[in-house]
């Protein structure tokens, strides 16, 4: 099986570093240094879209609340259903009980 372009040593080292974060404060500091404010907002909204889609919120309402395009919302929906399973796994882990 061929590795995907993003699946490389540099990305693996980044993901290992993320796994070492111990709390929200450390995560905020690391990601703010790593990403621009715009990138952080984008990633936060993508996660919000995934959570809303999993609850069955209509695209129009998601777009209104997040300002994400219908194309981006559809892409997230595709990854939610047919991606690597990362969204589904994290949704399960973060579900309120």
N, C-alpha and C positions, 0 to 999 in steps of 0.2 A: 504494500500500500504506500503510495506516494504522499509525503508530507506536504501540507499546504504551506504557501509562502510565509504566512504569519507565524507558523509553528517552527520557530528557530531558536537558537541559543539565547539571543538577546531577549526575546519575548519570554522564554522560559525563566530566565533570571529575574525579569520583572515580576512575573507571577509568583515566583518563590519569595520575593521580597514582600509582596502583598500579603502572602500567607503568614508572614511574621508580624504583621501589625496586630497590636494587642487591644486597642480600644478606638473609639470614635475620634478622640483627639489626635492620636497618631495617624489615623487614616486621613483626617482632614488636612493635617500638616503635609503629609507625604503627597497626597493627590493635588493639593494646591501648588506645591513646588513642581510636580511633574507635569501638570496640565495647565492650560490657560483657563481663565475664568469662563470664557465662551465654551471651551471643551467640557468643563465640569457641568455647566448648565445643560449642554446637549446630552451628556451621559445621564444626568439626573432625570431629564425629561424622557429619554428613551426607557429608562427603568419605570418611570411613572406610566408611560404608555403600555408597557408590558403588563403591569399590574392591572391597569384599567381594562385592557383587552381580556385578561384572564377572568375578569368579573363580568364580561359581556357588555361593557359600555360601548355604545355606537361610535363609529369613526368620527362623525360630525361633532359629538360632544367631546371626544378626546382632543380633536383639533382645536376646539374652542378653548379648552382648559390648558393645553400645552403649547399651542401655536406651532405644532408639528404639522408638516404637510401630509396630505392623504397618502402620498407615495411612501414617505418614511413610516407612517403608521402601518401601511400594507406590508412593508418590508419586515417590520418588527413582528407583525402577525405571522408572516411566513416563517421567520426564525423561531417564533414561539411554537409553531406546529411542526416544522420540518428541519429545525436547526440541529445543533449538537446536543440539545437537551439542557443547556445551561440555564436558560430562562426558567424552564419548568422546575429544575432542581432548586434554584434559588427561591422561586415562588413557594415551593413546598417548605423550604427551610425557614422562610420569613413569615409564613402564614400565622395569624394570631389564632391561638387555641382557646 
